[in-house]
Amino acid sequence: MIASLASRHSWFEATARARLTGLLDPGCFSEILPPAESNPSPHLALLDLPGAFDDGVVVGYGQLEKKPIFAIAQEGQFMGGAVGEIHGAKIVGLLRRAVKEKPAAVLFLIDSGGVRLHEANAGLIAISEIMRAVLDARAAGVPVLALVGGSCGAFGGMGIVAKLCSAIIISEEGRLALSGPEVIETVAGVEEFDSKDRALVWRVTGGKHRYLMGDCAMLVEDDIAAFRSGTTEFLAGWSEPAPDVATLRARQRVLQNRLAAYGALRDGLQVWAALGIAEPESVPLLDRDSLVALKEGLPT
């Protein structure tokens, strides 16, 4: 095995707590509502479904390069990181605390398929409250940075939440979209989208595609240390002007132009060709540095 690969610790395969341990300064993370203060979902108990002491999300505070940081880490291994009432309340509570205490940033380690359907309206309301809380934190001057690279990606309501954050750092293994592949296939049929075609799924929702389209600020390797160094680098140069109507309208025009240019295309290969990439079929084979170099000069 190549030495550099042997020393990596995969973000994709790690648990939420392992990601936080490697992301933040050693030994500094303090968890709010730790395992000793277990608070599982009451809705799952009513359905006779197993719960988790943390309801699938870890929240707390620590430091990154000695700067105060708040952190949220969803656990994709519990119900696909789905957002229920307790899960959402923990996230919202931390974001509201960030508005008052103003840490250097909130790091949101998203690993979720979206709302927890078992909790119906409570889960949907939780997602909407997270959206508002993210925007409130940003309005208070606290950047909220989404880190996406887990096995569940960022789909459904959490896909929207990710795009509401100040910026997104993603790995090739990360995925970002509104509707998940299985949802599209169920609603529109396998002829519209084959969710079992994993190569197609990654070409449409994967980290490389999202980076080439300008949806993500940075593409990093599938390595906890790479997410840490990328986050540190990004926050060091980050500034966010107050939103105004002219900026929002300009962004809306960009989205309208994007829809007009690529809305009828059905595969990342077609989109990459339309972007002007001479050999779109080579994109999945490129390493991270080559892909970043390829993006230079693209129209998005």
Buried (B, 14 or more C-beta within 10 A) or exposed (E): EEEEEEEBBBBBEBBBBBBBBBBBBEEBBEBBBEEEEEBBBEBBEEEEEEBBBBBBBBBBBBBBBEBBBBBBBBBBBBBBBBBBBBBBBBBBBBBBBBBEEEBBBBBBBBBBBBBBEBBEEBBBBBBBBBBEBBBBBBEBEBBBBBBBBBBBBBBBBBBBBBBBBBBBBBBBBBBBBBBBBBBBBEEEEEEEBBBEBEEBBBBBBBBBBBBBBEBBBBBBBBBBBBBBBBBEEBBEEBEEEEEEEEEEEEEEEEEEEBEEBBEEBEBBBBBBBEBEBEEBEEBBEBEBEEBBEBBEEEEB
